[in-house]
Amino acid sequence: MLRIIAMHELTDRDKSILNAIIREYVETGEPVGSRIISRKYLYTLSPATIRNVMADLEEMGLLYQPHVSAGRIPTPEGFRCYLNGIMEVRSLPRVEKTMITRQITRGSGDIRDTLRRASVVLSQISQNASIIILPRIDTFFFKRVDFVRLDENRIMVILVSRAGMVYNHIVQGEDITQHKLDRYANYLNEAYKDLTIHEMRDSLMREMSSEKASFDTLVGQALDLGITALKAVEETQDIVIQGKETVFNKPDLADLDRLRDIVNAFEDKGRIVRILNRVLEVPGVSVLLGEEMEHIGMDNFSMVASGYSRRNIPVGSLGVIGPMRMDYSRVIPLVGYMARILSELLEDM
């Protein structure tokens, strides 16, 4: 667990020097010495004064010295302290806002395609890996469903939302002819149009227990297949990852063992989904540092993440993953802006 230093434990001079060290380390990735801080950031302070403060910050666990003759590097606790009360968040440049808007609004209108483009531009601007969890389909309006017979015991379900999201899933079942499957789909498409998929599921459950389902074989079988199909697709949660190569090429990963750990972490999509789902419970942008990411092999990395919503209901999340020395003052407003734009886009879908 990270030890959180209360801001009142730091003097203004402590904060200024920690801020300068982190800014320099983010820029260079090298241990930071007192002379560069005095010459580049705090020229009114002598290197000797800065060294004394750096020693105090090291004793507090906010810095560490990799070698006796080297400068200092911020610890995760140092970064957390910086994030909690020292960092000044910059405004997102207009050119980047325009880039995001153009990518989001162009294309076919298929929400999946839109979110993939959003993930690409998020990675390009941040120069790190980006991750977007696609919205759960049960929050969208139902458009149509089709059933396709694959063989004697497998049926492909194709569920389409009004927002253009398409979910394919194969369900196991009895042998049903394609003619009957078409009749089931036609019944469901006519009976449940203009409902959200969540409302459709609830209505299917009620209808299944009604007398109509008991006496009408077609209705009963259509409802049964519809419930099976919805249960299958609602358990699906898709994830889009872009820019992994950008992270793999970072100088922070010159060590092959660390590179192998990061590759394995990106492959463990289920765990990444669980981590990102945690941010849905917290308003605004969250930053997870190292061990706060469930020990998935990214102890020297961090994630800047936010949920996005539809009609004020959280439906998905997005994030940027990179080395812990990422430029948070730039990435935090980027993630926040992307979440807001996606929420606005989904508002009427």
N, C-alpha and C positions, 0 to 999 in steps of 0.2 A: 504493500500500500504506500502511495505517495504521502510524505509528511508535508502538510500544508502549512506554510509560514504565514502568520497573520501580518497584514501590511503595517500594523502599528509597531511591529518588531523592527522595521527598517526605517532608517533615517532618509531624508531626501537625498543625501549624498549616496547612500547605499543604492537607492532606486536608480539614480542617474548612472552610476557605474555599472550596475547589472543590466540596465537598458542598453548601454553602449556595448557591453560585452556580447550580448545576444545579437544585436544588430550586426556587429562585425563577424560573429561566428556564422550567422545566417548567410552573410555575403561570401565568406571565404571557406568555411568548413574547417578552418585551422584553429588550434589553440590561440587564445588572445592574450597578448602581453600588455603590461601597464604602459609601455612607451607608446604603443599605437593608440591606446585610449586617450592618453594625454595629448598626443599630437593631432589626432583626427577628430575627437569628440569633445573632450573636456580639457581644453588648453589652459584653463585657469588653475588646474590641479597638477601638482608635480607627480612624476612616476612613482616616487616613494610613497606619497599619500595614497595613490591609487592601489599600490601593492598592499598596503596595510588593510585597506577596505576589502580587497580581493581575498586576503587571508581570513578576514572576519566572515565573508560570505561563504567561503569554503568550509569554515567551521560550522556554519549554519546548515550545510548540506546543499547549498544552491549552486556551488561550483565545484569542479574537481580538477586536479592537475595530473595529466596522463604521465608526465615525466618530471623529474626534479627540476630540470632546466627549462621546461616548457611553460607556456602561458596556461590560462584556465579555459575550461569548457563548461557550459551550463549543464547541470543535471536536469532530469525530468522535474524535480522539485523547483529548480530555478526557472524552468520554462513555465511551470504552473503559476509561480509567483508573478512572473512577467505578464501572463495572460490575465490574472485576477485583478491587477491594479496598476500596472506600469505601461503596458502597450497602448499606443494611440492607433485606433483603427482608421485606415485611410478610406476616402471615398472611392468607389469604383469609377475608373475613368470612363468618360462618355463613349470612347471608341470601343471599349469592351462591352458596355451595355448595348451598343448598336450591333456588335457582332453576335451577341447572345440573341437579341430580338430577331435578327435576320435568320439565324439558324432555326429558331423555334417556329417562326411563322411560315417558312417556306415548306413546300412539299405537299403530299397528298392529303394531309389532315388526319392520317392514321396516328393515333396517340403513341403507339409503340415506336413507329418510325420517328416521331417527334422527340421522344425521350432518348432514343439512341443518338440522334443528332445533338441533343442537349449534353449527353455524356461526352461526346467527342469534343465539343467546344469547351466544356468544363476542364477537360484534360489539357487541351491546347493552351488555354489561358493560364491555368495554374502550373503547368509544366510538371504535373504529377499524375498519378493514376486517379481516375474518377470512377465512381460507382453509383448507379441509380437502381433502386428497387422499383419495379413497375407497380402501378396501383393494383390492388385486388379487384377483380372484375365484379365482385358483388356490390360495389358502390356505384356501378354504372347502369344506365338504362338498357334493358333487353331489346335487341333488334330482331334476331332470328337464331334458330338452331337447326342444324341438319345432322342426320344420322346416316352413316355410310357403313354398309356391311362389308367387313374385311374377309371373314371366313365364318365357319359354323359357330364359333363362340366369341368372336371379337367384333366390336362395333366402334367406329371412330365417331366421336362427338365433335362437331364444329360449332362453337358458340360465338356469336358476334354481338358486340355491344354497339350502341348508337354512336359511341365515340370512335368506332372503327377498330377497337381491340378484338383480336381473333384468338380464341383459345382452342387448341386441338388436344383431345385426350382420348385414349383408347380404354373402353370399359369391357369387362368380361360379362358375358350373359348367355342366355339361351339362343338357339339358332332362330333368327327372325329374318324373313325375306325382306329384300329392299323395298318392295311395294308396301309392306306393312310399316317399315321404318319411315317411309315418306309420309304415310297417313298420320303416324304419331307426330312427326315434325310439323305437319300442316296444322294439326289440332293445337299444339303448343304455341305455334307462331300466331295463330288467330286469337287464342284465349288469353295470352299474357303480354300482348304488345302494350307499350307505354308504361310498363312497370319497371322499377329498378330490379336488378337481378336478385337482390336481397328480398324484395317484396314478392318476386316471382317464386322464390324458394318457399317462403312462408305460405303463400297461397297454394302451392303444390301440396304441401303437407296437410293443409286443411281439406283440400279437395280429395286427397287420397283416403281420408277417413269418412267421406260423405257417402250417402246411399247411391249417388250417381256412379261413383267409381265401382261400387259393389255390383251394380247391375249392368253397366256398360263396359264390355270387355275392352273395346278400343280405348276408351277414356282411362280405364284402370291401368292398362299396359303403358299408355303414353305417359301417364303421371309417374308410374314406377320408374320408367326409363329416364324421365326428366329429372327426378330426384337423384337418381344414381349419377347422372351426368353432372348436375350442379355440385354435388358433393365432391366429385373428382376435381373439377376445375377450381373450386373455391380453396382447395388445399394447395394449389399451385401458386408459387410466388417467384416470378422471373426476376433476374438480376442482369444488368448490363455493366460490364467492366471495360473501360477504355484506358489506353496509355500505360499498360503494364511495362512496356519496353522502355518508356521514359524513366520509370523508377529503376528498372534493372540496370540502366546505364549510368545511374548516379555514382559519383566517386565514393559515396558512403558504402557501396556494396562491392568494393574491390576484393573483399574476403569471400572466397567461394562458398564457405559454409554458411555465411550470412545470406548470400544470394540464394542458396538452396532453400533456406528457411523461408525467405520471402516468396519464392516460387510456390512452395507448398502451401503457404498461407493464402495466396490468391486462388489456389485450386480448391480450398476448403470454403466453398461458397455458402454452405449452410451456416457456418459460424459467422461469416461476414454478414449474412442476413440477420442473424440474431443480434449482432452488435448494432447494426443500423436500426433495427426495430426498437432498440432501447431509446434512441433519440426521439422517437415519436411521442414519448411520454414527457418530453421537456420542450417548452416553447423556445423558439429562437435557434441560434447556432450553438452546437456543442463541440468541444475539443476533447478528444480522448488521447492520452499520452501513454505510449509504451505498454506497460503492464495493465493499464485500464482497458486494453483491447483483448481481454480474456487470454493472454499468453498464447497468441496464435503464431508466434515466431516473429513478431514485429516489435520487440522491446525497444528498439532505437527509432521507431517510427511513430507517427501520429495520424489521427483521422480528424478532419474537420467536417462535421455533418449537420444536417438539418432535415426535419420532416417537411413534406409539402402536403397540401390539403385540397379538398374539394368541398365547397359549401361549409367551411370551417370544421370539417371532419378529416383527421389525418388519414391519408390513403397510401402514402409511400414515403421514401426517404432517399436522400442523396448525400454523397460525401466525396472528399478528396483524401487520398492516402499518399503519404510521402515521408521522407526522413524527418525526424523531429526538428531539425533546423529549418523547416519551411518558413516562408515569410507569412506569418499569421495575420499581420496587419493588412495584407493584400488578399489572402485566401478567405478569411472570415467574411468580408463583405461580398466576395464573389459567390460563395456558397449561399449566403443569405439572399442575394439578389436572384440567383437562379431558382431558389425555392419559391420566392414570391412570384416570379414570372410563371412558373409551372402551375402554381396555385390559381393564378388569374386565368390561365389557359383552360384549366379543368373546371372552372366555376360553372359554366353552362352546359357541361357535357353529361 
